[in-house]
Amino acid sequence: MREHADKLRREGKTLVLVPTMGYFHNGHISLIRKGRSSGDELIVSVFVNPSQFGPEDDYEKYPRDLHRDLDLAEKEKVDCIFAPERKEIYSETFQTYVSLEKLPNHLCGLSRPSHFRGVATVISKLFNIVRPHIAIFGQKDYQQLLIIRRMVMDLNFNIKIVDVPTVRERDGLAMSSRNTYLTPQQRNSARSLYQSLKIAQELVKGETRDADKIISVTKKSILKYPETLIDYITICDPDTLERVETIDGPTLMALAVHVGETRLIDNMILKP
Ligand code: AMP
C-alpha cells in the first residue's frame, strides 16, 4: 500500500482516503462519492479495528463481507481498497498508542473508555501508511470527527479533513452497519433516536432554551419504545463537548441508546 501510494504521489496525483470498517451502506457510499470528487486517486480502507472495541463490545460479531464491499467499491469507481490483516496492523510487539487529553472525556468516551484511543491510533497508522492529501469522515460519528481534526492539528498531519452529513433511512434512522443486528421490533424502537433529535429541534425553535428540560422530554420519548436503554443524551458545545445549560447559539445534541443489545448513536446541531 505504501509503495503504491508513494508512486501515485510522485506522479503528482491527489490521494484521498476514506477509512471504514467495511460492510458498506449508503453512509459509506456518500463518503466514497465525496472522496471520488475530491481528488485523483480514491483509496478506501476496510479494517475492523480491534483496538477500538472494548472487551464487552461486538468485535467478533461485527458484520464483515469484503466481497460485497469490493463489488460496491468497483461500482463507485474506487481505485484501491486497502484491507490489511489484523496482524499487519498490530504486530505481537505493538505498544504505541495515540490518545487525546480532553475530547474523549465526554459522550461515547465515558461508556467506551479506550474507544477513541483505538480510533486515533488506527487512523494515525492509516494516515502514515497511505499519506493521503485528503481524508473523509462522517458527521454521524461527531466526536470521532472532532478528535481526528484535533489530532491532525496537534500531530501536524498534513491532511485535509473533509466531513459528510449523516445519511439516514427514510424514517430518519442514521445508517449504520450495526443496524443489521436489529430485530423488527428493535428496528422500530431505533426510530426513537432521530425522533428525539427532531423533538429537541422543535423545542428549541419554540423558544425552549433550557438543556435539562429538552433532555428530560426526549428521554421520555425514547423510553416509550420497547427495549430502549439510554446510555447518554447530552447537549453540549460543538467544539469542546462541554455541557451547556442554556442554548443560545448552535449547540450539539448527541445521544447513545441501547436498543436490545445494540448500541446506536446519533447527533444534531440545534440552532435557536
Ligand atoms: P464505520 O465503517 O462505521 O467505521 O464508518 C466509516 C466512516 O463512515 C466514518 O467516517 C463514519 O462517520 C462514516 N459513516 C458511518 N455511517 C454514516 C452515515 N449514516 N452517514 C454518514 N457517514 C457515516
Residues whose N, C-alpha, C, O or C-beta is under 5 A from the ligand:
A	BS01	AMP	P19 T20 M21 G22 G27 H28 I136 F137 G138 Q139 K140 D141 V164 P165 T166 V167 A174 M175 S176
